[in-house]
Amino acid sequence: MKQSKLILPIIVISQFCCTSLWFAGNGVMADLMVNFNLKESALGHLTSAVQFGFILGTLIFAVLAIADRFSPSKVFLTCALLGSLFNAGLIWEGNNLSSILSLRFITGFFLAGIYPVGMKIAADHYEKGLGKSLGFLVGALVVGTAFPHLAKEMTGAFPWKSVMVLTSFLGALGGLLMFIMVPDGPYRKPGNKLEISASFDVFRNHKFRSAAIGYFGHMWELYAFWAFVPIILRTYSVKHPEAAFNVPLLSFLIIGVGGLACVLGGYLAQKLGTKRIAFIALLLSCGCSLFSPLMFLTESESFFIGFLLFWGMVVIADSPLFSTLVAQNASAEIKGTALTIVNCIGFSITIISIQLLNVLQATINPIYIYPILGLGPILGLIVLYKKNKPHQTKPKLH
């Protein structure tokens, strides 16, 4: 019984440690640009490389049903160790743009055995209160994703390579913690055979499909916003030279505050319903996207930062809720596969939105590019609203 109380905290800590690998390159982007003569557009390419790797990884993991056929904790450990190794490869002085993108791609590939597998592990241990459990889990992902920005701030007096070494150490530590302290869950039903079609058959369930589309709309906005937070801060500083922002620290706070929102969303979902809270969060983040040009016009630095902090909360608050709906509407034997294939498609979408912002920032005034992020949430809201409407039965003709 004592061990069961430690399961969720260990999963959360492991997830935080391992997902710090995700934005490790972004956290030291300015140093990479100086040391390896990279252009400003490298930020979008660097982020997309991780996403591409994650997409390929999740596709392979889903098709081969890795998380359902093998012990999830062992999969998590293997991917954590390999992901940490390739993450540390950035410190090699002989790197160039191609090798950096390759290393980030491979790191992303192994993150496919960390994030969705971590959710699978949580689902295997918590059937009731899954939304709250995934709220903590995705909250750990958020703080882990934001951590490299904080690490850069904390290690400012040290070489940028210390950030890469620190995140790789944390990744390996997280994998070991998961393997040693988290056994296979009581609700796990191993998939004994390989079924290639299983990863696509889940979409025949209309409830699963509705939750998945909502998640896809949310993902269109999420990682593009996260990737461009430092650029948003610098854009405001150019327009308002009096604003002296600590970009690494503020980037950490704006992204990291989403972790708190995930936890709060999980608790609210228990009282008000998972789909309802997901709808509200998606609506609010959509509003932030559409009204984002106005935030650059304010002379108040406090209002600007407050707006970004609020956006940082609502942009991620619905993520664990959509994952909960996906998990609840997939059979136990393919739950890991279902979560993984939805992640695969969702992260494929993030590449399009990130690269679109990359192109737009070079062609038009950057203060006007962020409303495009509202397109995904709008689609998700339409689907969720239609599913929430009560079905009217036609009167029978006599």
N, C-alpha and C positions, 0 to 999 in steps of 0.2 A: 504493500500500500504506500509505503514511504517512497519507493522508487517511482510509482505512478505519478506522484505529485511533482517529481522532478522532470518528468518526460517533456512537458511543454516548455519549461524554461530552457532545457538543454537544446531542444529543437530550435528555439528562438535564438539562443546564443550562437549555435552552429550556423544558422542561416545568416545572421549578421556577419559573422567572421568570413564566411565564404563569399557572400555577395559584395564584400568590399573589393573583390577583384573586378567587379563590373565596370566601375568608372575610375579605376586606378589610373588609367592613361589620361582621362579627362582632368583629373586632379593636378597633374603635372604638365598639362598641355603647353603652357607658356614656356616651360623649360625645354620640352621636346622641340618646340618650334625654334628656339635659339640654338640648341645643341645639334640638331639634325637638319637645320635650314628648311623647315616646313612652312607652308603658306597658311593663311588664315582659314582657308577651306578645309584644312586637314582635320579640324575638329569634327565636322560632319562625317568625314570619311573614317576617322578613328572610331567614332561611335557606331557607325554603320557596320564596320568590320566585326565588332563584337556581336552586333545583332545578326549579321549574316551567319557567323559561326554558331550562334545560339539556335538560329532557325534550322540549319542543317542538322545540328545535334538533336534537336527536339523531333525533327522529322524521322531521323534514323531510330531514335529511342522509341518513338510512337509506333512506327511500322514493325519494329522488332519486339515491341511490347517489353522492353528491358525492365521497366519499373514494376511490372506485374509478374514477370517470369523469374526474376532474381530478387534476393534480399535487398530492399531499398537502402538500408543503412550501408551495405557493402558497395552498392552503386554510388552512393553519396560520397563515401570515403575515397574511392578510386578517382572519381571526377574532381574532388577537392584537391587531392595531391597533384594530379596532372595539371589542373588549371593553375595552381599556385606556381608550379614549375615554369610554365610558359609565360605567366605573368611576370615572373622575375627575369625572364629573358630580355625585357626592355632595358635592363641596366648595361647590356653589352655595348661597348663604345663603337663597335663596327656597324651598328644598325643604320638603316636608311628607311625611307618611307615604305618601301615594299616589305622589308623585314618586319617593321613595326606593325604594319597592317596585318601581316601573316600571323604574328604573335598574338595580336588582339583577336584575330579570327579564331585561332585555336583555343584561346582562353574562353571565348564565347561558346565554342563547341562544348567544352566540358562544363560550362555553367548550365547546360541542358540537363545534366545529371545532378544538379544542385537545387535550383529553384523549384521546378515542378515536382521533383522527387521529394523535396522537403514538404511540399503540400500533400503529396501522396502519403508520406509517413504520418503527418498530422491527421489525415483522414482515416488512416488505419487505427489510430489510437482514440479518436474522438468522433463518435457518431452523433451524439447529442452535443449541442453547443459548438458545432463545427465552425460556424460563422465567427464566433468570438475567438476561437483558436487560430483560425486563419487570419483574423485581424491582427493578432500578435505576430504571426509569422510574416505577413506581408509588411507589417510595421518594421520588423527586423530587416527585411529586404531594403526598405526605404532608407533606414539609418545606415545600413551597410553600403548602399549605393552612394549616399551623401558623404560617408566617412573619409574618402580620399581627399575631399576638399578641406576637411578639418585637419587631416593628417598633414596636408601641405602647409596649413597655417601653423600647426604645432611644431613642425620640423623646419620652419623657415630658415633657421640658422644652420641647418644641415643640408647636404647635397640632396637634390630631388630624388636620387636613387633610394634614399632611405624610405620614401613613401612606398616605392615598389617592393622593397624588402619587407616592410612592415605588413603590407596587405597580403603578400605571399605567405608570411608566417601565420597571419590570422587565418588564411584559407586552409592551410594544413592543420592548424589547431582545431578549426571547426569540423573538419572531416573526421579527425580522430575522436573528438567528443561525441559525435553522432554515432560512430561505429562502436565505441566502448560502452556508452551509457544508454543507448536507445535500441531496444530489441524490436523485432517485428511485432506490429500491433495486433491486438485481439480481433480486429475487424478486417484483417487482411485475408483475402482469398486469392491465393496464387493462381496465375494463369499458366496452365501446364503445357499449352501448345501454342504455336505461332499461328496467328490469324491475321494475315495482312489486311483484310478488309475491315477488321474491327475498329481501326482508327477513323474510318470514314462512316461506318454504319451508325455510329452514335448520333449523327446529325439527322437521322430519320425521326428522332424524338423531338416533337415541336417545342417542348419546354426546354430541352437541352439547347436546341437551335436558337431560341429566343435569348437565353442567357449568354450564349456564345457571341451572338451578334452585338449584344450590349457591351460585352467585353472588348470586341474588336473596335467598336466606336470609341471606347475609353482609351484603347492603346494608340489610336491615331494621334491623340493629343499628348499622352503621358510622357513618353521618352523624348519626343521633340522638345517639349517644355523643359524637361530636366536637362537635356543637352545644351539648351540655349540660355539657361539661367545666367551663366557668367556673361554672355553676350548682351542679354537684356540689361544687366547692371552697367556694363560698359557703355551701352548705347545711351542710357539715361545720363551717365557721367559726361559724355561728349556734349549732349544737349544742355546740360546744367553743370558747367565746370566747377561750380562751388561745392558739388556733392563729392565728398571724399569717402568713397566706399572701400571697405575691406572685402574685396570680391570673394576670396576663398572662404572666409568665415560666413559671409552672408549667403553664399551658395549652399554651404552646408546647412544653415538654418532653414532656408527656403525649401530645400529638398527634404531635409530631415524632419521638419515639423509634420510632414505627411505621415510619419510613423505613429504619432499621437492620434492623428485623424483616423487611421486604420483601426486602432484599438477602440476609440470612441464609437466609430461606426459599427464595430462588432457588438458592442453593448447595446447601442440603439436598435440594431437589427433584431436582437432578442425580444425587445419590447414592442417594436413597431412594424416588424417584418423586414426580411432581407431585401426583397425586391423593391419595396417602397423607399428604403434608405438609399439603395443603389441608384434609383431613379432621381432622387433629390440631389445626391452628390453629383451625378452626371449633368443634371440641369444647371447647377451652380458653376461647375467648371466650364461648361459651355458658355455661360454668361461671361465669365472671366475672359475667355478667348475672344468673344465678340466685342467686348468693351475695352480690350487691352490697349488700343491706340490712345485712349484717354489718359491712361496712367502715365504716359510719357509727357503729357502736357502740364501736369500738376507741378507747382513750385515746391510743394511740401515733400521733403524726402521721407518723412514719417509715413505719410499717406501712401507713397510709392512702395515703400518696403512693406507696409501693412497689407497692401493689395496683393503683393507677391507672396507673402506668407499665407494669406487666405487662399490664394490660388494653389499654392503648394499643398495645402490641406485637402481641398475638395478634388484636386486632380487625381488623387490616389485613394481617397476614402472608399470608393466603390470597388476597387480592385479585389480585395478579399471577399467581398459580397458576391461579385460575379463568379469568382472561383468556387465559392460555396454552392451557388446555384448549379454550376457545371457539375461539381462532384455529387450533389444530391440527385441529379437527374441522369447519372450514369450508373450502370450495374457495378457491383463490387469487383467483379472479375476483370473489368477493363477500366476501372476508375483512374489508375495511373496513366494509362494510354490516352484516355479522354482529356485529362488535364494537360498532358504533354502536347497533343495535337492542337488543342485550343491555344496553348502558349505559342506553338510553332506558327500558326496563322497570325496570331496577334502581333508577334514580333516581326513578322514579314511586313505587316502594315506599318510598323514604326519606321522602317527604312525609307518607305515612300515619303512619309511626312517629314522626316529629318532631312532627306535630300532635297525635298521641295523647298523647305526653309533655307537650305544652303544656297539654292539657286536664286530664290527671291531676294535674299539679303544683299546679293551682288548686283541686282537689277533695279530694285526700287528702294525707296526710303524704308529702312528696317523697322520703323515704328508701326508700319501698316501691314506687316507680314503675318502677325500672330492670329488674327481672326480666322485664318485658313484652318487653324487647329480645331475650330468649332464644328467643322463639317462632320467629323466622326461622331462626336457626341450627339449631334442632331439626328443622325441615322439611328443610333442606339436608342434615343428617346422615342423616336417614332415607333420602333419595333416594340419597345417595352410598353408604350402607351396602348398600342393595339392589343397586346396580350393582356393588359390590365383591364380593358373595357369589358363589361359583362356582355356575354353573347345573347343577342336578342333572338328569340325563336319566332319564326314566322307563323301566323295563325293558320290553322288548317282549314281548308275549304271543304265544306260539306255539300 
